[in-house]
Amino acid sequence: RKEEERQQRELMHRLLSERCFELFDDLEQSGALNENGEVSKDAVMALLPDVTELLEGHLVAFSQHDLVTILHLMDVSDSGFVKKDEFCKCILSVAEGVRPMSLMEVLYAVVKALEHIRLCQVSIDKLTQDVVHMQTQAFP
């Protein structure tokens, strides 16, 4: 019985994943992708009826509010654009019963923290270069 349930989950995951990629590829065909292969959050929001139909077609229990929220939060880099893998992972997490609010809020916070760390590293590197430059000027 457990093996049958596992196989059903794997099949649903594969089918949902394929359809998510197709939905995103449809955006590409319509010219919605930018030069980085991303689409705007508005373009993703336009997919809401298709995503709802996809999840309902696979008898996934979800709230419309959670789905709208996850579509907003999937832009983890806060660029205003969404990559294909961000889109598909978020939809699959809803399908797998993961509460999108808590998961995506944590992911969003981690990505934001990593971005701040990256900016700090850039500043540290610049300061290091300035110190080295000043040392070579002071002690030729």
LUMFI-806470 format. One record per residue: x negated, y, z negated of N, C-alpha, C, O in turn; chain; residue number from 1. Coordinates in steps of 0.02 Angstrom, whole numbers, plus 32768, in hexadecimal, padded with zeros to 4 digits. Layout:
PT,X,Y,Z,X,Y,Z,X,Y,Z,X,Y,Z,A,NUM
...
This chain:
PT,7FD7,7FC4,8000,8000,8000,8000,7FD5,803F,8000,7FE1,806E,8026,A,1
PT,7FA1,8040,7FD5,7F76,807A,7FD2,7F4F,8083,8013,7F45,80BB,802A,A,2
PT,7F3B,804C,8030,7F17,8050,8070,7F44,806C,80A6,7F2E,8094,80D0,A,3
PT,7F83,8059,80A6,7FB3,8073,80D6,7FBD,80BE,80CD,7FC1,80E3,80FE,A,4
PT,7FC2,80D5,808E,7FCA,811C,8080,7F8C,8143,8096,7F92,8179,80B2,A,5
PT,7F51,8127,808A,7F13,8147,809F,7F11,814E,80EA,7EFE,8182,8105,A,6
PT,7F24,8119,810D,7F25,811B,8156,7F57,814F,8170,7F4A,8171,81A1,A,7
PT,7F90,8154,814F,7FC2,8186,8163,7FA8,81CC,8158,7FB1,81F8,8182,A,8
PT,7F86,81D7,8120,7F69,8219,8113,7F33,822A,8146,7F30,8263,815E,A,9
PT,7F09,81F9,8157,7ED5,8205,8189,7EF3,8213,81CE,7EDA,823F,81F2,A,10
PT,7F27,81F0,81E0,7F49,81FC,821F,7F67,8242,8220,7F60,8267,8251,A,11
PT,7F89,8255,81E9,7FA7,8297,81E6,7F71,82CD,81EA,7F79,82FF,820C,A,12
PT,7F3A,82C2,81C7,7F02,82F1,81C8,7EE8,82FA,820F,7EDC,8332,8225,A,13
PT,7EDE,82C3,8232,7EC4,82C5,8276,7EF4,82EA,82A5,7EE0,8314,82CC,A,14
PT,7F35,82D9,82A0,7F67,82F9,82CB,7F6D,8343,82BC,7F71,836C,82EA,A,15
PT,7F6F,8355,827D,7F73,839B,826B,7F35,83C1,8281,7F39,83F9,8299,A,16
PT,7EFC,83A2,8278,7EBD,83C2,828C,7EBC,83CF,82D7,7EAA,8405,82ED,A,17
PT,7ED0,839D,82FE,7ED2,83A5,8347,7F02,83DE,835A,7EF2,8406,8386,A,18
PT,7F3C,83E0,833A,7F6D,8414,834B,7F55,8459,8335,7F61,848A,8358,A,19
PT,7F33,845E,82FC,7F17,849E,82E6,7EE5,84B7,8319,7EE6,84F2,832B,A,20
PT,7EBA,848B,8331,7E89,849F,8364,7EAD,84B5,83A4,7E98,84E5,83C4,A,21
PT,7EE3,8492,83B6,7F09,84A5,83F1,7F28,84EA,83E9,7F27,8513,8418,A,22
PT,7F45,84F7,83AF,7F63,8539,83A3,7F2F,8570,83A9,7F3B,85A4,83C7,A,23
PT,7EF5,8564,838D,7EC0,8596,8390,7EA7,859D,83D9,7E9A,85D5,83F0,A,24
PT,7EA2,8565,83FC,7E8D,8567,8442,7EBF,858D,846D,7EAC,85AD,849E,A,25
PT,7EFF,8589,845B,7F32,85AF,847F,7F25,85FA,8479,7F2F,8620,84A9,A,26
PT,7F0D,860F,843E,7EFB,8655,8435,7EC1,8667,8462,7EBE,869E,847E,A,27
PT,7E92,8639,8469,7E59,8645,8495,7E70,864D,84DD,7E59,867A,8501,A,28
PT,7E9F,8622,84F3,7EB8,8626,8537,7EDC,8669,8544,7EDE,8682,857C,A,29
PT,7EFA,8684,850F,7F1E,86C3,8517,7EF0,8700,8513,7F06,8739,8519,A,30
PT,7EAF,86F3,8509,7E7F,872A,8506,7E7B,874C,84C3,7E62,8784,84BF,A,31
PT,7E92,872C,848E,7E93,874A,844C,7E50,8745,8427,7E47,8766,83F4,A,32
PT,7E22,871D,8441,7DE2,8714,841F,7DB3,874F,842B,7DB2,876C,8462,A,33
PT,7D8D,8761,83F7,7D5A,8794,8400,7D19,8772,8417,7D18,8736,8425,A,34
PT,7CE4,8799,841C,7CA5,877E,8436,7C85,8749,8408,7C59,8724,841D,A,35
PT,7C9C,8746,83C9,7C82,8715,8399,7CAE,86D6,8395,7CA3,86AB,836A,A,36
PT,7CE0,86D1,83C0,7D0C,8697,83BF,7D3F,8699,8387,7D58,8665,8372,A,37
PT,7D4E,86D5,836F,7D7E,86DE,8339,7DBC,8701,8353,7DBB,8722,8387,A,38
PT,7DF3,86FA,832D,7E30,871D,833F,7E43,874A,8304,7E30,873F,82CB,A,39
PT,7E69,877D,8314,7E7F,87AC,82DF,7EB0,8789,82B0,7ED1,8758,82C2,A,40
PT,7EB5,87A4,8274,7EE5,8789,8245,7F2C,8791,825F,7F57,8768,8252,A,41
PT,7F38,87C7,8285,7F7A,87D0,82A3,7F8B,8799,82D4,7FC4,8781,82D6,A,42
PT,7F5A,8784,82FC,7F65,874D,832B,7F74,870C,8305,7F9E,86E5,831B,A,43
PT,7F52,8702,82CE,7F5E,86C6,82A5,7FA4,86C9,8287,7FC8,8697,8285,A,44
PT,7FB8,8704,8270,7FFC,870B,8253,8031,86FD,8287,8068,86E6,8277,A,45
PT,8022,870C,82C6,8052,86FE,82FB,805D,86B3,8304,808F,869E,8321,A,46
PT,802E,868A,82EA,8035,8641,82EE,8060,8625,82B6,806C,85E9,82B4,A,47
PT,8076,864F,8288,809C,8637,824E,80D6,8609,8260,80DE,85D5,8241,A,48
PT,80FF,8619,8292,8136,85EB,82A4,811C,85A7,82BC,8139,8573,82AC,A,49
PT,80E5,85A8,82E2,80C9,8568,82FB,80AC,853F,82C2,80B4,8502,82C0,A,50
PT,808A,8560,8294,806D,853D,825A,80A4,8521,822E,809F,84E9,8216,A,51
PT,80D8,8548,8224,8111,8531,81FC,8130,84F3,821C,813E,84C1,81FA,A,52
PT,813B,84F6,825D,8157,84BC,8281,8129,8480,827C,8141,8447,8273,A,53
PT,80E9,848B,8282,80B8,8454,827E,80BB,8432,823A,80BF,83F5,8236,A,54
PT,80BB,845A,8205,80BC,843D,81C2,80FE,841B,81B3,8100,83E5,8196,A,55
PT,8135,843B,81C7,8176,841C,81BC,817D,83DC,81E4,819D,83AC,81CD,A,56
PT,8161,83DB,821F,8163,839F,8249,8140,8363,822A,814F,832A,823A,A,57
PT,8111,8371,81FE,80ED,833C,81DB,8105,8334,8193,80E4,8315,8169,A,58
PT,8140,8353,8185,8161,834D,8144,8133,8365,810B,8133,8347,80D5,A,59
PT,810D,839A,8118,80E2,83B6,80E4,810B,83E6,80B9,812E,8412,80D3,A,60
PT,8107,83DD,8078,812A,8409,8049,80FE,8447,803E,80C5,8441,8028,A,61
PT,811A,8481,804C,80F5,84C0,8043,8128,84F8,803D,8162,84F1,8052,A,62
PT,8112,852F,8022,813E,8569,8020,8128,8599,8056,80EC,859E,8065,A,63
PT,8157,85BD,8072,8147,85EE,80A6,8119,8624,8089,80EC,863C,80AC,A,64
PT,8124,8636,804B,80FA,8668,802A,80B1,8652,8027,8084,8678,8037,A,65
PT,80A6,8613,8012,8062,85F9,800F,8041,85F8,8054,8006,8607,805C,A,66
PT,8068,85E7,8087,804D,85E4,80CB,8039,862A,80E3,8003,8633,80FF,A,67
PT,8064,865A,80D7,8053,869F,80EB,8016,86B7,80C5,7FEA,86D7,80E2,A,68
PT,8012,86A7,8085,7FD9,86BC,805D,7F99,869C,8076,7F66,86BE,807C,A,69
PT,7F9B,865C,8085,7F5E,863B,809C,7F48,8655,80E0,7F0C,8659,80EE,A,70
PT,7F78,8668,8109,7F65,8685,814A,7F42,86C8,8140,7F16,86DA,8168,A,71
PT,7F55,86EC,810D,7F32,872B,80FE,7EED,871E,80E0,7EBD,8742,80EF,A,72
PT,7EE8,86EC,80B6,7EA9,86DE,8092,7E76,86B7,80BB,7E3C,86B3,80A7,A,73
PT,7E8A,869C,80F3,7E5A,8672,8118,7E21,869A,8136,7DEF,867D,814B,A,74
PT,7E27,86DB,8139,7DF0,8706,8150,7DC0,8710,8115,7DBE,8745,80F7,A,75
PT,7D9A,86DC,8106,7D70,86DE,80CA,7D36,870F,80D1,7D1C,8725,809E,A,76
PT,7D22,8720,810D,7CEC,8751,8115,7D06,8798,8113,7CDE,87C8,8115,A,77
PT,7D47,87A1,810E,7D68,87E2,810A,7D57,880E,8146,7D50,884B,813F,A,78
PT,7D51,87EE,8180,7D3F,8813,81BD,7D7C,8829,81E4,7D76,8851,8212,A,79
PT,7DB6,8810,81D1,7DF3,881E,81F7,7DFF,87EA,822D,7E30,87ED,8252,A,80
PT,7DD0,87BA,8231,7DD4,8785,8264,7DCD,8741,8243,7DB1,873B,820D,A,81
PT,7DE6,870E,8266,7DE6,86CA,824C,7DC5,869C,827F,7DD2,86A1,82BB,A,82
PT,7D9A,8671,8266,7D7A,863F,8290,7DA6,8601,8294,7DD1,85F6,826A,A,83
PT,7D9A,85D8,82C7,7DC2,859C,82D1,7DBE,856E,8295,7DF1,8553,827F,A,84
PT,7D81,8564,8279,7D7B,8536,8241,7D9E,8551,8203,7DBA,852A,81DC,A,85
PT,7D9D,8593,81F8,7DC1,85B1,81BF,7E0C,85A3,81C6,7E2D,8590,8196,A,86
PT,7E25,85AE,8202,7E6C,85A4,820F,7E80,855B,8202,7EB0,854E,81DE,A,87
PT,7E5B,852D,8220,7E6D,84E6,821B,7E66,84CC,81D3,7E91,84A7,81BB,A,88
PT,7E30,84DF,81B1,7E26,84C7,816C,7E5F,84DF,813F,7E76,84B9,8114,A,89
PT,7E74,851C,8148,7EAA,8536,811D,7EEC,8513,8129,7F0F,8501,80FA,A,90
PT,7EFC,8507,8169,7F3A,84E4,8178,7F38,849D,815E,7F69,8484,8142,A,91
PT,7EFF,847C,8166,7EF8,8437,814D,7EFC,8435,8101,7F17,8405,80E5,A,92
PT,7EE2,8467,80DF,7EE6,8467,8096,7F2E,846D,807F,7F41,844E,804D,A,93
PT,7F57,8494,80A3,7F9E,8498,8092,7FBF,8453,809D,7FE6,843C,8073,A,94
PT,7FAE,8433,80D5,7FCB,83F2,80E5,7FB8,83BD,80B2,7FDE,838E,80A6,A,95
PT,7F7D,83C4,8095,7F66,8393,8064,7F80,83A1,801E,7F6F,837D,7FEF,A,96
PT,7FA9,83D4,8017,7FC8,83E2,7FD7,7F9F,840D,7FA9,7FB1,8417,7F6F,A,97
PT,7F68,8427,7FC1,7F40,8453,7F98,7F65,8496,7F92,7F7C,84B1,7FC4,A,98
PT,7F69,84AF,7F56,7F8A,84EF,7F4B,7F5E,8525,7F6A,7F27,8533,7F51,A,99
PT,7F75,8542,7F9F,7F4A,8571,7FC4,7F36,85AE,7F9B,7EFF,85C8,7FA4,A,100
PT,7F61,85C4,7F70,7F51,8600,7F4A,7F12,85F7,7F21,7EE4,861F,7F26,A,101
PT,7F11,85C5,7EF7,7ED8,85BD,7ECB,7E99,85AB,7EF1,7E64,85C7,7EE4,A,102
PT,7E9E,857E,7F20,7E63,8569,7F47,7E47,85A3,7F70,7E0B,85AF,7F6F,A,103
PT,7E72,85C5,7F94,7E5A,85F9,7FC0,7E42,8636,7F98,7E13,8659,7FAD,A,104
PT,7E61,8644,7F60,7E49,867C,7F37,7E02,866E,7F1E,7DD9,869B,7F1D,A,105
PT,7DF5,8631,7F09,7DB2,861F,7EF2,7D81,8623,7F2C,7D4B,863F,7F24,A,106
PT,7D93,8607,7F65,7D67,8609,7F9F,7D59,8651,7FB4,7D20,8663,7FC3,A,107
PT,7D8C,867A,7FB4,7D85,86C0,7FC7,7D55,86E3,7F97,7D29,8708,7FAD,A,108
PT,7D5D,86D8,7F56,7D31,86F7,7F25,7CE9,86E0,7F2D,7CBB,8708,7F27,A,109
PT,7CDF,86A1,7F3B,7C9B,8687,7F45,7C7B,86A6,7F82,7C41,86BB,7F80,A,110
PT,7CA0,86AA,7FB9,7C84,86C7,7FF6,7C74,8710,7FEB,7C40,8728,8001,A,111
PT,7CA0,8734,7FC9,7C93,877A,7FBA,7C54,8781,7F8F,7C2B,87AD,7F9C,A,112
PT,7C4C,8756,7F5E,7C10,8758,7F33,7BD2,8749,7F5D,7B9E,8769,7F54,A,113
PT,7BD6,8718,7F89,7B9D,8708,7FB4,7B8A,8743,7FE1,7B4F,874F,7FED,A,114
PT,7BBC,8767,7FF9,7BAE,87A1,8022,7B8B,87D7,7FFA,7B5C,87F7,8012,A,115
PT,7BA0,87E1,7FBC,7B7F,8811,7F90,7B37,87FC,7F83,7B0A,8825,7F82,A,116
PT,7B2C,87BC,7F78,7AE8,87A2,7F6C,7ABD,87AE,7FAA,7A83,87C1,7FA4,A,117
PT,7ADA,87A2,7FE5,7AB4,87AE,8023,7AA1,87F7,8029,7A68,8806,803C,A,118
PT,7ACF,8824,801A,7ABF,886B,801C,7A89,887E,7FEA,7A5E,88A7,7FF9,A,119
PT,7A8C,8861,7FAF,7A57,886D,7F7D,7A14,8854,7F96,79E1,8875,7F8D,A,120
PT,7A14,881A,7FB6,79D5,87FF,7FD1,79B8,882D,8006,797C,8837,8009,A,121
PT,79E3,8849,8030,79CC,8878,8063,79AD,88B5,8041,7978,88CD,8057,A,122
PT,79CC,88CE,800D,79B1,8907,7FE8,796F,88F6,7FC7,7940,891E,7FC9,A,123
PT,796A,88BC,7FA9,792C,88A7,7F89,78F4,88A1,7FBD,78BC,88B7,7FB1,A,124
PT,7904,8883,7FF6,78D2,887D,802C,78B9,88C2,8042,787E,88CB,804E,A,125
PT,78E7,88F1,8049,78D5,8935,805E,78A9,8955,8029,7877,8975,803A,A,126
PT,78BB,894F,7FEA,7893,896B,7FB4,784D,894C,7FB2,781C,896F,7FA6,A,127
PT,7849,890B,7FBC,7809,88E9,7FBE,77DD,8904,7FF6,77A2,8911,7FEC,A,128
PT,77FA,890E,8030,77D5,892B,8068,77BD,8972,8057,7784,8984,8067,A,129
PT,77E7,8999,8036,77D4,89DD,8024,779A,89DC,7FF2,776C,8A04,7FF8,A,130
PT,779D,89B0,7FC1,7767,89AB,7F8F,7726,8996,7FB1,76F2,89B3,7FA3,A,131
PT,7728,8965,7FDC,76EC,894F,8000,76D1,8989,802A,7694,8994,802C,A,132
PT,76FD,89AC,804B,76E7,89E5,8074,76C6,8A1B,8049,7692,8A36,805B,A,133
PT,76E4,8A2A,800F,76C8,8A5C,7FE3,7684,8A45,7FC7,7657,8A6D,7FC0,A,134
PT,767E,8A05,7FB8,763E,89EB,7F9F,7607,89F0,7FD4,75CE,8A01,7FC5,A,135
PT,7619,89E1,8012,75E6,89E5,8046,75D3,8A2E,8054,759B,8A3C,8068,A,136
PT,7601,8A5D,8049,75F2,8AA4,8051,75C7,8ABE,8017,759A,8AE7,8022,A,137
PT,75D5,8AA6,7FDA,75B1,8ABD,7F9F,756C,8A9F,7F99,753D,8ABF,7F81,A,138
PT,7565,8A60,7FAF,7526,8A3B,7FA9,7511,8A1F,7FEE,7518,89E4,7FFA,A,139
PT,74F8,8A4B,8019,74E7,8A33,805C,74AD,8A04,805E,749A,89ED,8094,A,140
